[in-house]
Amino acid sequence: MKLLIIGGSGFLGGELSRRARAAGHETSATYSTRPPETAGGVSWHSLDVRDPARVTGVMAEVAPSVVVNVSSGDADWAVTAEGGVRVAMAAAERGCRLVHVSSDAVFSGDRGRYDETCLPDPVTPYGAAKAAAEAGVRLLAPHAVVVRTSLIIGGGPALSVHERHVHDLVAGTRDGVLFTDVVRCPVHVADLAAALLELAASGAGGMRHIAGPDALTRHELGVLVARRDGLDASRLPAGRRAGSPLRGALDVRLDSRVTQRRLRTRLRGAREFLAERHA
């Protein structure tokens, strides 16, 4: 494959870039501010997805066979929603295969378990932006793969914001709590990247859910991270989102069983991949 990774300088993008190069794929990737210090054989290109001319320019320069969009501007509509649509439009114009990464934030949490047939009903600006990007991608590039995922873990606190959050809370350098009523299905970054590459190389299209099989509260996840890293888990502050002024879905369990049956990559649960001490 001749691969272009949009958002390659991020956490997931970095893992995906490394794996693509290791698999022998000709790999290009984009960054918004600066490329990683270690290029690793990847061709890097500056890209602001808010700039339509630059999106089409990078696409023309790289001429990829497959585009994987792992970028995110959080709740910034121009980046997360409109940027995703611009990438899809440019990929469709060039006839490139597209893998677009979305989020479980597109769901409200009202029904708990969500499979690939469930329609988005977001309750946050970020979820709304992701849902809009999904709709645009599926309209402009009907043969694309849209992948919804959950909390991405792995690499230790130096790489994972969720793991760093746990370390900061234990150290007392950050305020806040870990919710005991917010449930997600964490996925290891290595498993997610491997599955994305597998989908990129396949002829599959449509909606896919890629998340771990373990449904955990944010506090339960924090305890697993703390125990793995030899931290005092009793120092993790606990609280509830329900009744608080913070917006967001409570119970969102991505059901990945249909997608898992079609993948060689095994999606491990957090209880498994957090059982061993991080090197």
C-alpha positions as MATLAB code, in Angstrom:
seq = 'MKLLIIGGSGFLGGELSRRARAAGHETSATYSTRPPETAGGVSWHSLDVRDPARVTGVMAEVAPSVVVNVSSGDADWAVTAEGGVRVAMAAAERGCRLVHVSSDAVFSGDRGRYDETCLPDPVTPYGAAKAAAEAGVRLLAPHAVVVRTSLIIGGGPALSVHERHVHDLVAGTRDGVLFTDVVRCPVHVADLAAALLELAASGAGGMRHIAGPDALTRHELGVLVARRDGLDASRLPAGRRAGSPLRGALDVRLDSRVTQRRLRTRLRGAREFLAERHA';
ca = [
       0.000    0.000    0.000;
       0.951    3.610   -0.536;
      -0.433    5.071    2.657;
      -1.226    8.616    3.757;
      -2.016    9.039    7.461;
      -3.857   12.264    8.288;
      -2.920   13.193   11.861;
       0.168   10.991   11.907;
       1.943   12.993   14.608;
      -0.663   12.131   17.260;
      -0.792    9.201   19.665;
      -2.695    6.809   17.394;
      -1.149    8.254   14.231;
       2.354    7.642   15.544;
       1.650    3.996   16.314;
      -0.026    3.559   12.953;
       2.926    5.156   11.122;
       5.440    2.891   12.871;
       3.455   -0.235   12.116;
       2.877    0.732    8.491;
       6.592    1.258    7.902;
       7.463   -1.987    9.707;
       5.039   -3.811    7.414;
       6.848   -2.426    4.366;
       4.210    0.082    3.265;
       5.292    3.324    1.602;
       4.089    5.708    4.290;
       3.432    9.444    4.369;
       1.848   11.275    7.278;
       0.709   14.768    8.187;
       1.263   17.027   11.175;
      -0.408   20.271   12.176;
       2.413   22.060   14.037;
       5.637   20.058   13.820;
       6.701   16.560   12.747;
       7.957   14.018   15.305;
      11.664   14.219   16.098;
      12.117   10.651   14.859;
      10.858   10.391   11.301;
      11.261    6.589   11.146;
      11.260    6.422    7.354;
       7.955    8.293    7.103;
       7.541   11.203    4.668;
       6.044   14.099    6.654;
       3.784   16.859    5.312;
       2.405   19.929    7.058;
      -1.393   20.049    6.901;
      -4.167   22.189    8.313;
      -7.380   20.371    7.409;
      -9.231   23.692    7.564;
      -7.428   24.679    4.343;
      -9.139   22.982    1.355;
      -6.330   23.869   -1.062;
      -3.703   22.368    1.235;
      -5.740   19.167    1.681;
      -5.972   18.644   -2.076;
      -2.343   19.695   -2.484;
      -1.000   17.108   -0.037;
      -3.205   14.454   -1.587;
      -1.854   15.289   -5.049;
       1.752   15.380   -3.818;
       1.587   12.001   -2.075;
      -0.805   10.276   -4.524;
      -1.735    7.566   -1.998;
      -3.716    4.433   -2.663;
      -5.162    4.518    0.864;
      -5.866    7.441    3.212;
      -6.354    6.826    6.935;
      -7.740    9.833    8.798;
      -6.972    9.625   12.517;
      -6.958   13.394   13.084;
      -9.145   15.152   15.633;
      -9.637   18.730   16.705;
     -11.802   17.762   19.677;
     -14.877   20.046   19.663;
     -13.446   22.385   17.009;
     -16.102   22.007   14.307;
     -13.877   23.359   11.522;
     -11.265   20.672   12.222;
     -13.222   17.650   13.421;
     -16.364   17.936   11.292;
     -15.468   20.036    8.256;
     -11.870   18.768    8.144;
     -13.034   15.170    8.008;
     -15.391   16.037    5.163;
     -12.601   17.828    3.232;
     -10.351   14.785    3.519;
     -13.176   12.512    2.338;
     -13.900   14.793   -0.602;
     -10.244   14.896   -1.664;
      -9.884   11.116   -1.312;
     -13.042   10.538   -3.364;
     -11.861   12.890   -6.103;
      -8.606   10.945   -6.420;
     -10.251    7.536   -6.139;
      -8.359    6.662   -2.943;
      -9.558    4.122   -0.436;
     -10.481    5.890    2.838;
     -10.449    4.712    6.446;
     -11.974    7.368    8.709;
     -11.641    7.061   12.502;
     -14.584    8.233   14.588;
     -15.483    7.941   18.267;
     -17.970    6.455   20.721;
     -18.728   10.103   21.582;
     -21.335   10.026   18.779;
     -23.643    8.172   21.205;
     -25.692    9.511   24.129;
     -25.289    6.453   26.339;
     -29.053    6.072   26.759;
     -29.071    2.481   25.509;
     -25.741    1.286   26.963;
     -24.559   -1.183   24.331;
     -24.073    0.017   20.761;
     -23.364   -2.088   17.696;
     -22.549   -0.921   14.170;
     -26.216   -0.492   13.230;
     -26.908    2.135   15.905;
     -27.468    5.712   14.743;
     -25.572    8.613   16.334;
     -27.337   10.700   18.994;
     -24.532   12.844   20.452;
     -24.897   14.985   23.567;
     -21.628   16.957   23.386;
     -20.125   19.344   20.816;
     -17.284   16.882   20.191;
     -19.743   14.037   19.620;
     -21.792   16.217   17.292;
     -18.687   17.117   15.261;
     -17.691   13.464   14.979;
     -21.206   12.459   13.956;
     -21.277   15.171   11.284;
     -17.941   13.945    9.918;
     -19.297   10.388    9.759;
     -22.319   11.549    7.777;
     -20.167   13.534    5.359;
     -17.720   10.684    4.831;
     -20.450    8.152    4.148;
     -22.107   10.512    1.670;
     -18.970   11.528   -0.237;
     -17.094    8.225   -0.027;
     -19.729    5.473    0.253;
     -17.108    2.711    0.004;
     -15.040    4.116    2.881;
     -14.572    2.380    6.214;
     -15.765    4.416    9.207;
     -14.275    3.113   12.450;
     -15.703    4.059   15.834;
     -13.397    3.473   18.763;
     -13.261    4.195   22.491;
     -10.628    5.279   25.044;
      -7.175    4.570   23.579;
      -4.652    3.208   26.079;
      -1.035    2.050   25.803;
       2.519    3.291   25.807;
       2.463    4.454   29.417;
       1.926    7.970   30.799;
       4.481    9.451   28.407;
       2.137    8.765   25.482;
      -1.386    8.056   26.714;
      -3.318   11.054   28.075;
      -5.585    8.715   30.037;
      -2.641    7.020   31.751;
      -0.934   10.365   32.417;
      -4.158   11.607   33.983;
      -4.070    8.717   36.456;
      -0.437    9.422   37.394;
      -1.184   13.122   37.907;
      -4.189   12.393   40.126;
      -2.187    9.988   42.305;
       0.636   12.537   42.569;
      -1.812   15.290   43.474;
      -0.616   17.517   40.629;
      -4.045   17.629   38.994;
      -7.504   18.342   40.347;
     -10.503   16.235   39.444;
     -12.040   12.821   39.939;
     -12.430    9.584   38.031;
     -16.088    8.875   37.444;
     -17.637    5.706   38.821;
     -20.674    6.003   36.539;
     -18.990    6.647   33.158;
     -18.464    3.364   31.294;
     -16.354    2.813   28.187;
     -14.585   -0.069   26.417;
     -10.874    0.864   26.299;
      -8.715   -0.379   23.434;
      -4.937   -0.760   23.274;
      -3.334    1.576   20.735;
      -1.346   -1.309   19.218;
      -4.500   -3.384   18.681;
      -6.349   -0.440   17.161;
      -3.481    0.458   14.819;
      -3.102   -3.157   13.678;
      -6.834   -3.426   13.008;
      -6.832   -0.146   11.037;
      -4.003   -1.384    8.833;
      -5.846   -4.646    8.300;
      -8.974   -2.767    7.230;
      -6.933   -0.426    5.027;
      -5.527   -3.399    3.118;
      -8.904   -5.099    2.762;
     -11.817   -4.356    0.481;
     -14.152   -3.841    3.433;
     -16.403   -0.822    3.661;
     -19.105    0.507    5.939;
     -19.240    0.991    9.688;
     -16.883   -0.859   12.041;
     -16.552   -0.786   15.829;
     -13.054   -1.381   17.211;
     -12.900   -1.347   20.996;
     -11.922   -3.737   23.753;
     -14.349   -6.325   25.141;
     -14.101   -5.068   28.750;
     -16.632   -2.422   29.844;
     -15.056   -0.417   32.673;
     -15.845    2.760   34.564;
     -13.254    5.511   34.349;
     -12.378    4.822   37.984;
     -11.985    1.081   37.419;
      -9.692    1.837   34.486;
      -7.663    4.219   36.630;
      -7.230    1.566   39.321;
      -5.912   -0.913   36.727;
      -3.405    1.655   35.421;
      -2.272    2.564   38.946;
      -1.790   -1.054   39.995;
       0.143   -1.869   36.822;
       2.483    1.058   37.422;
       2.966    0.384   41.140;
       0.987    3.426   42.258;
      -1.299    3.711   45.284;
      -4.733    3.283   43.719;
      -6.409    4.392   46.964;
      -5.230    7.921   46.179;
      -7.432    8.105   43.089;
     -10.382   10.426   43.799;
     -13.769    9.025   42.780;
     -16.962   10.822   41.858;
     -20.095   10.687   39.740;
     -20.858   12.606   36.554;
     -24.630   12.191   37.005;
     -25.926   15.278   38.740;
     -22.743   17.239   38.035;
     -22.580   20.228   35.647;
     -20.290   18.271   33.303;
     -21.926   17.188   30.061;
     -21.301   13.821   28.493;
     -22.619   10.337   27.946;
     -22.528    7.907   30.833;
     -22.725    4.284   29.658;
     -21.377    3.772   26.112;
     -20.300    0.198   25.418;
     -19.145   -0.280   21.839;
     -20.073   -3.780   20.709;
     -17.188   -4.846   18.446;
     -18.101   -8.513   18.081;
     -19.218   -8.287   14.446;
     -16.033   -6.461   13.424;
     -13.848   -8.759   15.541;
     -15.117  -11.813   13.667;
     -13.818  -10.251   10.432;
     -10.388   -9.326   11.790;
      -7.234  -11.348   12.337;
      -6.168   -8.788   14.953;
      -7.398   -9.770   18.410;
      -8.851   -6.890   20.389;
      -7.719   -7.377   23.964;
      -9.646   -6.172   26.996;
      -8.153   -3.637   29.397;
      -8.017   -6.188   32.207;
      -5.683   -8.232   30.024;
      -3.402   -5.570   28.576;
      -3.088   -3.681   31.877;
      -2.271   -6.816   33.863;
       1.476   -6.627   33.135;
       3.781   -3.932   34.494;
       4.590   -1.264   31.908;
       8.285   -1.420   30.901;
];
